[in-house]
Amino acid sequence: MLTKTPHLFDEATAITAGDSRWQGRTSPDYWAFVGPFGGCTAATILRALMQHPQRAGDPLALTVNYCAPIAEGTFDLDLRLVKANRSSQHWSVEMTQGRGEVATLATAVFAERRPSWSHQPGEFPGATPFEQTLPYPKLAMTWANQYDFRFVEGDPKLGSGAAKAPLSAYSKMWIADRVPRKVDALSLMSMSDAFFGRVFHARRELVPFGTVSLTTYFHVDAADLEEEDTTRLLAVADARIFHKSYGDQHGELWSPAGRVLATTTQIAYFKA
């Protein structure tokens, strides 16, 4: 059953509107290695944009550049509508802390989706049912324990010792909020960053890691997500290269019915 009380995710991404700046606060429930989970930060930015009185349309793309570590506590969001036309809006968002230093810089596109020709050449990856797939053990990072990960392929087997030679960075898994929550644009944004670092899969060990830049493309609007009516997604991700401290990642988020909901790509730092 869906939770009837405020969900931890909604509490963690809550924002307060102000005259010129909006304010939020980091959540200990969505904490990573040295700062908040990047997906939660991105979802918080998206929530602010979606609640802005000038916003029109649904999210089409969001790019988040993590410029500096985000400290525990409050932060400010400066939202600016850069350009708008009949069918789309372009926004920029700066997250600042302390003396006004920028911690995160984001750009977003919102669009009015209208009926048109539709075709999905991408093929549904397919998987054993969610209920028949074992859940991944809990981890030390609190954000990861807010999700129910169920690996179909590419279980990273962390803690089993570093791989002697690089292994596949590919993974396929079911992902859902551990306390069920219907998938909407906000959770879709957060889940697009919920893949484990590809370097963890390739090396079979945890190494210092952090997302530098993340872009997520939304292929559905609010009405489409309402139609899908799901609390879980099938997620696949892979990498193409790890070189001189940086590695890429590209991922897909699918509904259980076989519809691609979002695609994502990122560049991340690692130390190994």
Buried (B, 14 or more C-beta within 10 A) or exposed (E): EEBEEEBBBBEBBBBEEEEEBBBBBBBEBBBBEEBBBBBBBBBBBBBBBBEBEEBBBBBBBBBBBBBEEBBEEEBBBBBEBEEBEEEBBBBBBBBBBEEEEEBBBBBBBBBBBEEEEEEEEEEBBEBEEBEEBEBBEEBEBBBBBBBBBBBBEBBBBBEEEEEEEEBEBBBBBBBBBBBEBBBEBBBBBBBBBBBBBBBBBBBBBBEEBBBBBBBBBBBBBBEBBEEBEBBBBBBBBBBEEBEEEEBBBBBBBBBBEEBBBBBBBBBBBBEE
